[in-house]
Amino acid sequence: MVRTWTLGLVVATVLLAGCWWLFGGDSDLRKITRQSEKLAAALHKAPGDGLLGIAARSHEIADFFAKKITLTPGEPLPGIGSREELVTVAATTLQAASSLDVKILDRDLNWVEPHVKATMHVAVEVVVTLQGERQKLMHTYELTWILEEERWVIANAQVSESIRNPASSDRR
Amino acid sequence: MWGRRPLVTLLRAAVLGTLLYLTGRFAFPPVHVSGLSMEPTIHDGTWRIGNKLKFLSRDPQRGELVMVSMAGWRAFYLKRVLGLPGETIAFKNGALLINGKVTAESYLAGGDDTWNLSPLRVPKGEYFVAGDNRAVPLPMHTAGLTRRGDIAGGLLW
């Protein structure tokens, strides 16, 4: 009887810990994680997506970013200093690519200022078809997330690779 | 299905799951290879088993495959060690030169002689790593210097 109760207690503790992990814990961390997943999903383009769809998608992408931004996405993309530039670069990129898929492989997050500002390192796999050639690229970015108007948005993004190519900053 | 003592079965499953998680996270992570960087040695889409314990007691040697951390604990670059700390590495028409001497690379497919790199001294505490797919031009390849601390392990299989 005692053993059964002990086992029940252990199982209940494990279940409670699981529920806390799933639904509770650091809710800001979860919000940022969710935002990064949504951004990756927004960076999708299927063959045949029209111009109107691309324009709407570009504005949707810009909504994940702060009013003041500094983005260094890496070659061949240019540096970006405003949301207007971001919309233009996103539209141009989506238009140039026949298809685009961005998948988050893993991430880690550190608080610069708890519940106000955080730095995230994110490893992504980018599968892009450009001029008929399908490429699979792996990148690591450092994103700075800030809380702006009660939403978590990206204020800064830059390539942050653990392997530094002496021949170029581009990566494959 | 749950046996005579469902709670015990559940507990055993929980213990087994925890052990598998800990083994995968801290010792032998399953590695899903993505990309063509390590062709022809390792193919895109295949599975391997990593070994995070491999370089705990010794340093990586030239020719060994290493996992280089990207972000978090599940994403790695899979590369081969070419240059060791303190060495000078260069490429001339595809040939690897270590301290000025041509060094054979038996694992390459051959026929790709486009890589060129001026002599570069590998700093202390760093390694020069690259993939085996030399068909990709060097500026487009994830190859170069990485810190010893970013080498998360090697491959078990």
Boltz contact constraints between the chains, C-beta under 6 A:
constraints:
  - contact:
      token1: [A, 7]
      token2: [B, 7]
      max_distance: 6.0
  - contact:
      token1: [A, 7]
      token2: [B, 11]
      max_distance: 6.0
  - contact:
      token1: [A, 11]
      token2: [B, 10]
      max_distance: 6.0
  - contact:
      token1: [A, 14]
      token2: [B, 14]
      max_distance: 6.0
  - contact:
      token1: [A, 105]
      token2: [B, 75]
      max_distance: 6.0
  - contact:
      token1: [A, 106]
      token2: [B, 71]
      max_distance: 6.0
  - contact:
      token1: [A, 106]
      token2: [B, 72]
      max_distance: 6.0
  - contact:
      token1: [A, 106]
      token2: [B, 74]
      max_distance: 6.0
  - contact:
      token1: [A, 106]
      token2: [B, 75]
      max_distance: 6.0
  - contact:
      token1: [A, 107]
      token2: [B, 71]
      max_distance: 6.0
  - contact:
      token1: [A, 107]
      token2: [B, 72]
      max_distance: 6.0
  - contact:
      token1: [A, 108]
      token2: [B, 71]
      max_distance: 6.0
  - contact:
      token1: [A, 108]
      token2: [B, 72]
      max_distance: 6.0
  - contact:
      token1: [A, 121]
      token2: [B, 71]
      max_distance: 6.0
  - contact:
      token1: [A, 122]
      token2: [B, 71]
      max_distance: 6.0
  - contact:
      token1: [A, 123]
      token2: [B, 70]
      max_distance: 6.0
  - contact:
      token1: [A, 123]
      token2: [B, 71]
      max_distance: 6.0
  - contact:
      token1: [A, 123]
      token2: [B, 75]
      max_distance: 6.0
  - contact:
      token1: [A, 125]
      token2: [B, 34]
      max_distance: 6.0
  - contact:
      token1: [A, 136]
      token2: [B, 35]
      max_distance: 6.0
  - contact:
      token1: [A, 138]
      token2: [B, 35]
      max_distance: 6.0
  - contact:
      token1: [A, 140]
      token2: [B, 70]
      max_distance: 6.0
  - contact:
      token1: [A, 140]
      token2: [B, 71]
      max_distance: 6.0
  - contact:
      token1: [A, 162]
      token2: [B, 68]
      max_distance: 6.0
  - contact:
      token1: [A, 162]
      token2: [B, 69]
      max_distance: 6.0
  - contact:
      token1: [A, 162]
      token2: [B, 146]
      max_distance: 6.0
  - contact:
      token1: [A, 162]
      token2: [B, 150]
      max_distance: 6.0
  - contact:
      token1: [A, 163]
      token2: [B, 68]
      max_distance: 6.0
  - contact:
      token1: [A, 163]
      token2: [B, 142]
      max_distance: 6.0
  - contact:
      token1: [A, 163]
      token2: [B, 144]
      max_distance: 6.0
  - contact:
      token1: [A, 163]
      token2: [B, 146]
      max_distance: 6.0
  - contact:
      token1: [A, 164]
      token2: [B, 144]
      max_distance: 6.0
  - contact:
      token1: [A, 164]
      token2: [B, 145]
      max_distance: 6.0
  - contact:
      token1: [A, 165]
      token2: [B, 143]
      max_distance: 6.0
  - contact:
      token1: [A, 165]
      token2: [B, 144]
      max_distance: 6.0
  - contact:
      token1: [A, 166]
      token2: [B, 120]
      max_distance: 6.0
  - contact:
      token1: [A, 166]
      token2: [B, 144]
      max_distance: 6.0
  - contact:
      token1: [A, 167]
      token2: [B, 138]
      max_distance: 6.0
  - contact:
      token1: [A, 167]
      token2: [B, 139]
      max_distance: 6.0
  - contact:
      token1: [A, 168]
      token2: [B, 139]
      max_distance: 6.0
  - contact:
      token1: [A, 170]
      token2: [B, 139]
      max_distance: 6.0
  - contact:
      token1: [A, 170]
      token2: [B, 140]
      max_distance: 6.0
  - contact:
      token1: [A, 171]
      token2: [B, 142]
      max_distance: 6.0
  - contact:
      token1: [A, 172]
      token2: [B, 136]
      max_distance: 6.0
  - contact:
      token1: [A, 172]
      token2: [B, 140]
      max_distance: 6.0
  - contact:
      token1: [A, 172]
      token2: [B, 141]
      max_distance: 6.0
  - contact:
      token1: [A, 172]
      token2: [B, 142]
      max_distance: 6.0
